[in-house]
Amino acid sequence: MATMSGLFIKTHLHTHSFPKTQKPHFTTSLKLPFLPLSHQKSRPTTRISSGLIEPDGGKLIDLIVKESERDLKKAQVAHLPKIKLSKVDLEWVHVLSEGWASPLKGFMRESVFLQTLHFNCIRLEDGSVVNMSLPIVLAIDDQQKGLIAGSGSVALLDSGDNPVAILNNIEIYKHNKEERIARTWGTTAPGLPYVEEAIKNSGNWLLGGDLEVIEPIKYHDGLDRFRLSPAELREEFTRRNADAVFAFQLRNPVHNGHALLMTDTRRRLLEMGYKNPVLLLHPLGGYTKADDVPLTWRMRQHEKVLEDGVLDPETTVVSIFPSPMHYAGPTEVQWHAKARINAGANFYIVGRDPAGMGHPMEKRDLYDADHGKKVLSMAPGLERLNILPFKVAAYDKTQGKMAFFDPSRAQDFIFISGTKMRTLAKNKESPPDGFMCPGGWKVLVDYYDSLSLSETAKVPEPVPV
């Protein structure tokens, strides 16, 4: 990501429990500015309504087995061929089980995989189209393929050999990795994080089928209470009488520029006539690249932001989005937006270079910084979602705080990129006053301190791209 005025980051680390008095989700008042609806020429006029947006396909998919049937399913597992899931595979089971990918009912079979890969959408039986830009697939190797041969169902196990799910009516088809990578990322350059993690060494076959997930997926990391499903989020938005839900995805710690942007979005929605717009502040909780701040630490930082009063806990729900991160730019941001429809969001905030990263081989961004928001405004299957591009926030030296960038006095602003922010924290240096609340910044410094860098090891200032 080129600047921190856009979105955020994540990974994994030590368990941390929030105070017992903490509610099972955050509520805060973050908001972001966006272009006038007149600029979104391919979008229909926004309508004020009190109901939540319908899930893709008209029904939220729930693939978790009823509690009364779980013992029966566990017994069935004993008689089925078994496939052990990787960590990323398990995250995709989680995503599918709760309906984030509605109307998918399991890992993609070949016809759906090809539609996703070549059209970024799938056509339903009634002829309607829903967006689906990322393949959600399960790779197996030659040995596993031989083991499954002749079976209609397969048991899926976690790393501890515990039964997770049963995949029924299975279909096995060729995993053309080069085609998948090229179509998803627009490049086959070595060093793409998700490719290295989940595709490069995976099997040459893909296994599709219908999922029956035996129990809700839990991680036992102290954060499960923040992993609200789409159904639970919809219940919460309904309880709050939300007449609009606007979603903001996070992969980084929250700084004051993000708070400014989110606050401005809510103000504008109120001006449009909504009475109670609610923010879904939705940090990504699945796989992220190694240099991203781990989820546990990000959640600690978010807590401090709330404690310090930067965010209002009355108009925002903070929850963890369980999807793995691809860093696939305009292709992936469609998935991020589509999943939030299923959680009840009818507005999606998009910034500069969403889901992007630096090129793995060259000193430049992998994607054009503006293509993500442009693609979202045109993407098939996302017509019902209102896309909210936001203005750039930067540090205003004249005011000593984060403010909207004014090109007429560009010399007054400092852009603090994610790389710059991480470098300051690693070196235990302070950002300008007003960039991030003190409590939140201390969490970030403590994280890098925990990595046990040599006391004398200074992180070099990165070369600007």
C-alpha positions as CSV (number, residue, x, y, z in Angstrom):
1,M,0.0,0.0,0.0
2,A,1.4,3.3,-1.0
3,T,0.0,5.5,1.7
4,M,-1.8,5.0,5.0
5,S,-4.6,7.3,3.9
6,G,-6.2,4.2,2.3
7,L,-6.5,0.9,4.1
8,F,-4.7,-1.5,6.5
9,I,-2.8,-4.8,7.5
10,K,-2.5,-8.1,9.5
11,T,-0.9,-11.5,10.8
12,H,-0.9,-13.7,13.9
13,L,0.9,-13.7,17.3
14,H,0.3,-14.1,21.0
15,T,-3.2,-14.4,22.5
16,H,-4.5,-11.3,24.1
17,S,-7.8,-11.0,25.9
18,F,-9.6,-7.7,26.1
19,P,-11.0,-6.7,29.5
20,K,-13.9,-8.9,30.6
21,T,-16.1,-5.9,30.6
22,Q,-15.5,-5.5,26.8
23,K,-18.6,-6.2,24.7
24,P,-18.3,-9.0,22.1
25,H,-17.8,-6.4,19.4
26,F,-16.5,-2.8,19.1
27,T,-18.8,0.1,18.4
28,T,-17.1,3.2,17.1
29,S,-17.9,6.2,14.9
30,L,-15.4,6.1,12.0
31,K,-16.3,7.6,8.7
32,L,-14.9,8.5,5.3
33,P,-15.4,11.2,2.7
34,F,-16.6,10.2,-0.8
35,L,-17.2,11.6,-4.2
36,P,-20.6,13.0,-5.0
37,L,-23.0,10.4,-6.3
38,S,-23.1,12.4,-9.5
39,H,-19.6,11.3,-10.2
40,Q,-20.6,7.6,-10.0
41,K,-22.2,7.7,-13.5
42,S,-22.6,3.9,-13.8
43,R,-24.5,3.7,-10.5
44,P,-28.2,4.1,-10.0
45,T,-29.4,6.9,-7.7
46,T,-29.1,6.0,-4.0
47,R,-32.4,5.4,-2.4
48,I,-33.1,5.9,1.3
49,S,-34.6,2.7,2.8
50,S,-34.8,1.2,6.3
51,G,-34.2,-2.5,5.5
52,L,-30.8,-4.2,5.1
53,I,-29.6,-5.1,1.7
54,E,-30.4,-8.7,0.6
55,P,-27.6,-11.2,0.5
56,D,-26.3,-12.4,-2.9
57,G,-28.7,-14.9,-4.3
58,G,-31.5,-13.7,-2.0
59,K,-30.5,-16.0,0.9
60,L,-27.6,-16.1,3.3
61,I,-25.9,-19.4,3.1
62,D,-25.3,-21.3,6.4
63,L,-23.3,-24.5,6.0
64,I,-22.8,-25.4,9.7
65,V,-24.5,-28.6,10.7
66,K,-27.3,-28.4,13.3
67,E,-26.0,-29.3,16.8
68,S,-28.4,-32.3,17.0
69,E,-26.7,-33.8,13.9
70,R,-23.0,-33.3,14.8
71,D,-22.4,-36.6,16.5
72,L,-23.8,-38.4,13.4
73,K,-21.5,-36.4,11.1
74,K,-18.5,-37.1,13.2
75,A,-19.3,-40.8,13.0
76,Q,-19.6,-40.6,9.3
77,V,-16.1,-39.1,9.0
78,A,-14.6,-42.4,10.2
79,H,-15.8,-44.1,7.1
80,L,-14.6,-41.5,4.5
81,P,-11.3,-40.8,2.9
82,K,-9.6,-37.9,4.6
83,I,-7.9,-34.7,3.5
84,K,-5.9,-32.6,5.9
85,L,-6.5,-28.8,5.5
86,S,-3.8,-26.2,5.6
87,K,-4.2,-23.1,7.7
88,V,-5.4,-21.1,4.7
89,D,-7.8,-23.9,3.6
90,L,-9.4,-23.8,7.1
91,E,-9.9,-20.0,6.8
92,W,-11.7,-20.6,3.5
93,V,-13.9,-23.2,5.2
94,H,-14.7,-20.6,7.8
95,V,-15.6,-18.0,5.1
96,L,-17.8,-20.5,3.2
97,S,-19.5,-21.9,6.3
98,E,-20.9,-18.5,7.5
99,G,-22.1,-17.3,4.1
100,W,-19.5,-14.6,3.3
101,A,-19.4,-16.1,-0.2
102,S,-23.1,-16.6,-0.6
103,P,-24.5,-18.2,-2.7
104,L,-21.6,-20.7,-2.8
105,K,-22.3,-23.8,-0.9
106,G,-18.8,-25.2,-0.9
107,F,-15.5,-25.3,-2.7
108,M,-15.9,-24.4,-6.3
109,R,-16.4,-27.0,-9.0
110,E,-14.8,-26.4,-12.4
111,S,-17.7,-24.5,-14.0
112,V,-17.9,-22.0,-11.2
113,F,-14.1,-21.8,-11.0
114,L,-13.8,-20.9,-14.7
115,Q,-16.5,-18.2,-14.4
116,T,-14.8,-16.7,-11.5
117,L,-11.4,-16.8,-13.1
118,H,-12.5,-15.3,-16.5
119,F,-15.5,-13.2,-15.7
120,N,-15.2,-12.3,-12.0
121,C,-18.8,-13.3,-11.5
122,I,-21.1,-16.3,-11.7
123,R,-24.5,-16.8,-13.3
124,L,-27.2,-18.3,-11.1
125,E,-29.9,-20.7,-12.3
126,D,-32.4,-17.9,-12.6
127,G,-30.1,-16.0,-14.9
128,S,-29.0,-13.4,-12.5
129,V,-25.3,-12.5,-11.9
130,V,-23.4,-12.2,-8.6
131,N,-19.9,-11.0,-8.3
132,M,-17.2,-13.6,-7.4
133,S,-13.7,-12.4,-8.3
134,L,-11.5,-14.8,-6.3
135,P,-11.4,-18.6,-6.7
136,I,-12.3,-20.4,-3.5
137,V,-10.8,-23.8,-4.1
138,L,-9.3,-26.7,-2.4
139,A,-6.1,-28.1,-3.9
140,I,-5.0,-31.8,-3.6
141,D,-2.0,-33.7,-4.9
142,D,-1.8,-36.9,-6.9
143,Q,-1.6,-39.2,-3.9
144,Q,-4.7,-37.6,-2.4
145,K,-6.5,-37.8,-5.7
146,G,-5.8,-41.5,-5.8
147,L,-7.0,-41.9,-2.2
148,I,-10.3,-40.2,-3.1
149,A,-11.0,-42.1,-6.3
150,G,-14.4,-43.6,-6.4
151,S,-15.7,-41.8,-3.4
152,G,-18.6,-39.3,-3.5
153,S,-17.7,-37.7,-0.2
154,V,-14.5,-36.7,1.6
155,A,-13.8,-35.8,5.2
156,L,-11.7,-32.6,5.9
157,L,-9.5,-32.5,8.9
158,D,-7.6,-29.7,10.7
159,S,-3.9,-29.9,11.5
160,G,-4.6,-31.8,14.7
161,D,-6.6,-34.4,12.7
162,N,-9.9,-33.2,14.2
163,P,-12.9,-33.5,11.8
164,V,-13.9,-30.1,10.4
165,A,-16.3,-30.8,7.5
166,I,-17.6,-33.2,5.0
167,L,-17.4,-32.4,1.3
168,N,-20.1,-34.1,-0.7
169,N,-20.8,-34.8,-4.4
170,I,-17.2,-34.1,-5.1
171,E,-15.6,-33.1,-8.4
172,I,-11.9,-33.3,-9.2
173,Y,-10.4,-31.2,-12.0
174,K,-7.0,-29.9,-13.1
175,H,-5.3,-27.1,-11.1
176,N,-3.7,-24.9,-13.8
177,K,-1.6,-22.8,-11.4
178,E,-0.1,-20.5,-14.0
179,E,-3.5,-19.6,-15.4
180,R,-5.0,-19.1,-12.0
181,I,-2.1,-16.8,-10.9
182,A,-2.0,-14.8,-14.1
183,R,-5.8,-14.2,-14.1
184,T,-6.0,-13.3,-10.4
185,W,-2.9,-11.1,-10.1
186,G,-2.2,-10.0,-13.6
187,T,1.4,-11.3,-13.3
188,T,3.3,-14.5,-12.6
189,A,6.2,-12.6,-11.1
190,P,7.8,-14.6,-8.2
191,G,7.3,-13.4,-4.7
192,L,3.5,-12.8,-4.6
193,P,2.7,-13.6,-0.9
194,Y,-0.5,-15.6,-1.2
195,V,1.0,-17.6,-4.2
196,E,4.0,-18.5,-2.1
197,E,1.9,-19.4,0.9
198,A,-1.0,-21.3,-0.7
199,I,-0.5,-22.0,-4.4
200,K,3.1,-22.6,-5.4
201,N,3.5,-25.8,-3.4
202,S,-0.1,-27.0,-3.6
203,G,-1.4,-30.0,-5.5
204,N,-2.1,-30.2,-9.2
205,W,-5.8,-30.9,-8.7
206,L,-8.7,-29.0,-7.3
207,L,-11.5,-30.6,-5.3
208,G,-15.0,-29.1,-5.4
209,G,-18.2,-30.1,-3.7
210,D,-20.9,-29.2,-1.1
211,L,-19.7,-28.5,2.4
212,E,-21.2,-29.7,5.7
213,V,-19.2,-28.0,8.4
214,I,-19.5,-30.0,11.6
215,E,-19.0,-27.1,14.1
216,P,-18.5,-23.4,13.9
217,I,-14.8,-22.6,13.2
218,K,-13.0,-21.3,16.3
219,Y,-9.3,-20.2,16.7
220,H,-9.1,-20.1,20.5
221,D,-6.9,-17.0,20.3
222,G,-8.9,-14.7,22.6
223,L,-10.5,-13.0,19.6
224,D,-13.3,-15.5,18.6
225,R,-15.9,-13.2,20.2
226,F,-15.0,-10.5,17.7
227,R,-15.6,-12.9,14.7
228,L,-19.2,-12.1,14.1
229,S,-20.8,-14.0,11.2
230,P,-22.8,-12.2,8.5
231,A,-26.0,-13.4,10.3
232,E,-24.8,-12.1,13.6
233,L,-23.8,-8.7,12.1
234,R,-27.2,-8.4,10.4
235,E,-28.9,-9.1,13.8
236,E,-26.8,-6.4,15.3
237,F,-27.5,-3.8,12.6
238,T,-31.2,-4.6,12.9
239,R,-31.1,-4.2,16.7
240,R,-29.5,-0.8,16.3
241,N,-32.2,0.2,13.7
242,A,-29.5,1.0,11.1
243,D,-31.0,2.5,7.9
244,A,-27.6,2.3,6.2
245,V,-24.4,0.2,6.8
246,F,-21.1,1.4,5.5
247,A,-18.1,-0.9,5.5
248,F,-14.5,-0.1,5.9
249,Q,-11.8,-2.8,5.6
250,L,-8.7,-2.6,7.7
251,R,-5.3,-4.3,7.3
252,N,-3.3,-1.7,9.4
253,P,-3.5,0.0,12.7
254,V,-6.0,2.9,12.9
255,H,-4.5,6.4,12.7
256,N,-6.3,9.8,13.1
257,G,-6.6,10.2,9.3
258,H,-8.7,7.0,9.1
259,A,-10.9,8.4,11.9
260,L,-11.3,11.7,10.1
261,L,-12.3,9.9,6.8
262,M,-14.8,7.6,8.5
263,T,-16.4,10.5,10.5
264,D,-16.8,12.5,7.3
265,T,-18.6,9.6,5.6
266,R,-21.2,9.3,8.3
267,R,-21.7,13.1,8.3
268,R,-22.4,12.9,4.5
269,L,-24.8,10.0,4.8
270,L,-26.7,12.0,7.4
271,E,-26.8,14.9,5.0
272,M,-28.2,12.5,2.3
273,G,-31.2,11.8,4.6
274,Y,-30.2,8.7,6.5
275,K,-31.2,8.8,10.1
276,N,-28.9,6.1,11.7
277,P,-26.0,5.1,9.5
278,V,-23.8,2.5,11.2
279,L,-20.2,1.7,10.4
280,L,-18.9,-1.8,10.0
281,L,-15.2,-1.4,10.9
282,H,-13.9,-4.7,9.6
283,P,-10.3,-5.7,10.0
284,L,-9.1,-8.6,7.9
285,G,-8.4,-11.6,10.0
286,G,-7.1,-14.3,7.7
287,Y,-3.7,-14.9,6.2
288,T,-1.5,-11.8,5.6
289,K,2.1,-11.4,4.6
290,A,4.9,-11.6,7.1
291,D,5.6,-7.9,7.4
292,D,2.0,-7.0,8.3
293,V,1.1,-6.2,11.9
294,P,-0.5,-9.4,13.4
295,L,-4.2,-9.4,14.1
296,T,-3.9,-9.7,17.8
297,W,-1.8,-6.6,18.0
298,R,-4.0,-4.7,15.7
299,M,-7.0,-5.5,17.8
300,R,-5.1,-4.2,20.9
301,Q,-4.4,-1.0,19.0
302,H,-8.0,-0.6,18.0
303,E,-9.0,-1.0,21.6
304,K,-6.7,1.8,22.6
305,V,-8.0,4.0,19.9
306,L,-11.5,3.5,21.3
307,E,-10.3,4.1,24.9
308,D,-8.6,7.3,23.9
309,G,-11.8,8.6,22.4
310,V,-10.7,8.8,18.8
311,L,-13.6,6.6,17.8
312,D,-17.2,6.8,19.1
313,P,-18.4,3.4,20.3
314,E,-22.1,4.2,19.6
315,T,-22.3,4.1,15.9
316,T,-19.8,1.5,14.8
317,V,-19.6,-2.3,15.0
318,V,-16.1,-3.7,14.9
319,S,-15.7,-7.3,13.9
320,I,-13.1,-9.5,12.3
321,F,-13.4,-10.5,8.6
322,P,-12.0,-14.1,8.4
323,S,-10.9,-14.1,4.7
324,P,-7.3,-14.7,3.7
325,M,-5.5,-11.8,2.0
326,H,-4.4,-12.1,-1.6
327,Y,-3.0,-8.6,-2.3
328,A,-4.6,-8.9,-5.8
329,G,-5.6,-5.3,-6.2
330,P,-8.7,-4.5,-8.3
331,T,-9.5,-8.2,-8.6
332,E,-9.5,-8.8,-4.9
333,V,-11.3,-5.6,-3.8
334,Q,-14.4,-6.9,-5.6
335,W,-14.4,-9.9,-3.2
336,H,-14.0,-7.6,-0.2
337,A,-17.0,-5.5,-1.3
338,K,-19.1,-8.5,-2.3
339,A,-18.6,-10.2,1.1
340,R,-19.8,-7.1,2.9
341,I,-23.1,-7.2,1.0
342,N,-23.7,-10.6,2.6
343,A,-23.0,-9.0,6.0
344,G,-25.7,-6.3,5.3
345,A,-23.6,-3.4,4.1
346,N,-25.1,-1.3,1.3
347,F,-22.1,1.2,1.2
348,Y,-18.5,0.2,0.7
349,I,-15.6,2.7,1.3
350,V,-12.7,2.4,-1.0
351,G,-9.4,4.3,-0.9
352,R,-6.2,4.5,-2.9
353,D,-4.7,1.2,-4.1
354,P,-7.2,-1.1,-2.3
355,A,-5.8,-4.7,-1.7
356,G,-2.6,-3.6,-3.4
357,M,1.1,-4.0,-2.6
358,G,4.5,-3.1,-4.0
359,H,5.6,-5.1,-7.1
360,P,7.5,-8.1,-5.8
361,M,10.4,-7.6,-8.3
362,E,10.4,-3.9,-9.1
363,K,10.3,-0.6,-7.1
364,R,6.8,0.4,-8.0
365,D,3.2,-0.4,-7.0
366,L,1.9,-3.6,-8.5
367,Y,-1.4,-1.9,-9.5
368,D,-2.5,1.5,-10.6
369,A,-3.7,3.3,-7.4
370,D,-7.0,4.4,-8.9
371,H,-8.0,1.2,-10.7
372,G,-9.6,-0.4,-7.6
373,K,-12.3,2.2,-7.1
374,K,-12.9,2.5,-10.8
375,V,-13.3,-1.3,-11.1
376,L,-15.8,-1.3,-8.2
377,S,-17.9,1.3,-9.8
378,M,-18.3,-0.9,-12.9
379,A,-18.1,-4.5,-11.6
380,P,-20.9,-6.8,-12.6
381,G,-22.9,-8.2,-9.7
382,L,-22.1,-5.2,-7.5
383,E,-24.7,-2.8,-8.9
384,R,-26.6,-2.8,-5.6
385,L,-23.7,-1.7,-3.6
386,N,-22.9,2.1,-3.3
387,I,-19.2,2.7,-3.7
388,L,-17.7,5.5,-1.6
389,P,-14.3,6.7,-2.8
390,F,-12.7,8.9,-0.2
391,K,-10.5,11.9,-0.3
392,V,-6.9,11.6,0.7
393,A,-5.9,12.4,4.3
394,A,-2.4,13.6,5.2
395,Y,-0.7,15.3,8.1
396,D,-1.3,19.1,8.0
397,K,1.8,20.8,9.5
398,T,-0.1,24.1,9.9
399,Q,-2.8,22.5,12.1
400,G,-0.7,19.8,13.7
401,K,-3.2,17.1,12.8
402,M,-4.5,14.8,10.1
403,A,-6.6,16.7,7.5
404,F,-7.9,16.4,4.0
405,F,-5.1,17.1,1.5
406,D,-5.4,20.5,-0.2
407,P,-3.3,20.6,-3.4
408,S,-3.3,24.4,-3.4
409,R,-0.9,24.2,-0.4
410,A,0.7,20.9,-0.9
411,Q,3.9,22.0,0.9
412,D,1.9,22.1,4.2
413,F,1.2,18.3,4.2
414,I,3.3,15.2,5.0
415,F,2.3,11.8,3.7
416,I,3.1,9.1,6.2
417,S,3.0,5.8,4.3
418,G,2.5,2.5,6.0
419,T,6.2,1.7,5.4
420,K,7.2,5.0,7.1
421,M,4.8,4.4,10.0
422,R,6.3,0.9,10.6
423,T,9.8,2.2,10.3
424,L,9.1,4.9,13.0
425,A,7.6,2.3,15.3
426,K,10.4,-0.2,14.8
427,N,13.0,2.5,15.7
428,K,10.9,3.6,18.7
429,E,10.5,7.1,17.1
430,S,7.4,9.1,17.5
431,P,5.2,10.3,14.7
432,P,4.0,13.9,14.6
433,D,1.6,14.8,17.3
434,G,-1.9,14.2,16.0
435,F,-1.1,11.4,13.7
436,M,-2.2,8.6,16.1
437,C,-3.5,8.6,19.6
438,P,-0.6,7.9,22.2
439,G,-2.1,4.7,23.5
440,G,-2.5,3.2,20.0
441,W,1.0,4.2,19.0
442,K,2.5,2.6,22.2
443,V,0.8,-0.7,21.2
444,L,2.5,-0.5,17.8
445,V,5.9,0.3,19.3
446,D,5.4,-2.6,21.8
447,Y,4.7,-5.0,18.9
448,Y,7.9,-4.2,17.1
449,D,9.8,-4.3,20.4
450,S,8.4,-7.8,21.0
451,L,10.1,-9.0,17.8
452,S,13.4,-9.0,19.8
453,L,15.3,-6.9,17.3
454,S,18.9,-6.1,18.5
455,E,18.9,-3.0,20.7
456,T,21.4,-1.4,18.3
457,A,19.7,-2.5,15.1
458,K,18.2,0.5,13.4
459,V,15.7,-0.1,10.6
460,P,17.0,1.8,7.6
461,E,14.7,4.5,6.1
462,P,13.0,2.9,3.0
463,V,13.9,4.2,-0.4
464,P,10.8,6.1,-1.8
465,V,9.1,4.2,-4.6
